[in-house]
Amino acid sequence: MAPSIRSWRLWSLALMLATVVGEYGSAMGGGSYGYAPSSRGFQPSPWSLAHATFYGDETASETMGGACGYGNLFLNGYGTATAALSSTLFNDGYACGTCYQIKCVQSPWCFSGSPFTTVTATNLCPPNWSQDSNNGGWCNPPRTHFDMSKPAFMKIAQWKAGIVPVMYRRVPCIKPGGLRFQFQGNGYWLLVYVMNVGGGGDIASMWVKGSKTDWISMSHNWGASYQAFSSLGGQSLSFKLTSYTTRETIIAYNVAPANWNVGLTYQATVNFH
Ligand SMILES: *[C@@H]1O[C@H](CO)[C@@H](O)[C@H](O)[C@H]1NC(C)=O
């Protein structure tokens, strides 16, 4: 892993200590389900061939604080069912939150019956050009590769295999409860990490609306974070999001109360399906 990923991990530890989940998403009542009338559910993709390895140990502590910015994966609902994607799949962070079924194939290390496991993308597996793409540089483009948590890998193959061929397909993310918004930044800059995203699991664009403002377009920062350079303190905040995969738009009204603060996580009542 690159040094920058290590510093994200330390940073996420600080976030973890400050995390509180609020429940403010239902304040607007029945009108708050902003589904587009032509909403299409996300259908699984065809199965494709890739390879899988694992990183970290059985505690999955190595997987915390990955390149999507989800911080502590246990506190934020992802648990150990996660994988780091090679940059070919990672799509500059737009693949953060996408979900995959993965099964081991064509290897004596595969568990019999080809059981599949479902993982959420929470991290980048960076290229390492000092290693051959077919001997250690498994995440070098154009390879499609899953570097899974060890507990996730152990659901499909014996860990001693190290690397196995897999079949994978994108599937809808089944996430209990509403979207989660973790706030960072300051009085003039709001940086929001969007977590627990159902359906396609990914975000194409996002807007924020303070109780005294119109909708403000947010720009993609890194991983699964979006930012607005606006003074939004003292206002309750609503969010509008469009799914990258399905283009469905959803509105989460009054997710954060007027006294919102950075370091906190606010949960909506709505989610993609
Ligand atoms: C890349 O591979 C080399 C050779 O195996 C290794 O020494 C180095 O630590 C790797 N770099 C990263 C960032 O993992």
The ligand as a MOL file (V3000), in Angstrom:
LIG
                    3D

  0  0  0     0  0            999 V3000
M  V30 BEGIN CTAB
M  V30 COUNTS 14 14 0 0 0
M  V30 BEGIN ATOM
M  V30 1 C 6.3080 -2.7100 -4.8310 0
M  V30 2 O 6.9920 -3.9030 -5.0490 0
M  V30 3 C 8.3190 -3.8930 -4.5200 0
M  V30 4 C 9.0130 -5.1700 -5.0050 0
M  V30 5 O 8.3420 -6.3060 -4.5320 0
M  V30 6 C 8.2490 -3.7850 -3.0120 0
M  V30 7 O 9.5320 -3.7690 -2.4440 0
M  V30 8 C 7.5070 -2.5040 -2.6490 0
M  V30 9 O 7.3120 -2.4440 -1.2460 0
M  V30 10 C 6.1790 -2.4390 -3.3430 0
M  V30 11 N 5.5950 -1.1060 -3.1470 0
M  V30 12 C 4.4450 -0.9050 -2.5230 0
M  V30 13 C 4.0020 0.5110 -2.4370 0
M  V30 14 O 3.7700 -1.8120 -2.0530 0
M  V30 END ATOM
M  V30 BEGIN BOND
M  V30 1 1 1 2
M  V30 2 1 1 10
M  V30 3 1 2 3
M  V30 4 1 3 4
M  V30 5 1 3 6
M  V30 6 1 4 5
M  V30 7 1 6 7
M  V30 8 1 6 8
M  V30 9 1 8 9
M  V30 10 1 8 10
M  V30 11 1 10 11
M  V30 12 1 11 12
M  V30 13 1 12 13
M  V30 14 2 12 14
M  V30 END BOND
M  V30 END CTAB
M  END
